[in-house]
Amino acid sequence: MRALIQRVSRAKVEVEERVTGEISQGLLILVCAMQDDTETEAEKLAARIAKLRIFKDDAGKMNRSVVDIGGACLVVSQFTLAADTTRGNRPGFSTAAPPDEGNRLYLHFSNILREMGLPVATGEFGADMAVSLVNDGPVTIWMDSTDRN
């Protein structure tokens, strides 16, 4: 799975002018299930993100996780994170998981974060969404479940 994580002071997602998810301080997580991903990748990536120390401590250093600060997560599915831009000007998305599997893993990823005690709001899988946020820092980090370092 791939994720783009943004530290936010607030974020929300709307579908057809209806708010489907909204958080204050925490993480906006754009997530994409890739072909051949399993629940294991979703679980590992969720655990890594929950422990990611990107919030400031009392000394002003990025040393606290979203769990440590009592923050929340807004998880939004985004298959375009699978974009292959190596040929031509139009990205290809064939490496993304098929929609049914992508949705299943997106929901599983969100539920794992909830099981870790994090408040989780979500977008709507497959919908045309409007995401708004105030990026705090800004801090934006790319993660992939295949990264081993």
Order of alpha helices (4+ residues) and beta strands (2+ residues): beta-beta-beta-alpha-beta-beta-beta-alpha-beta-beta
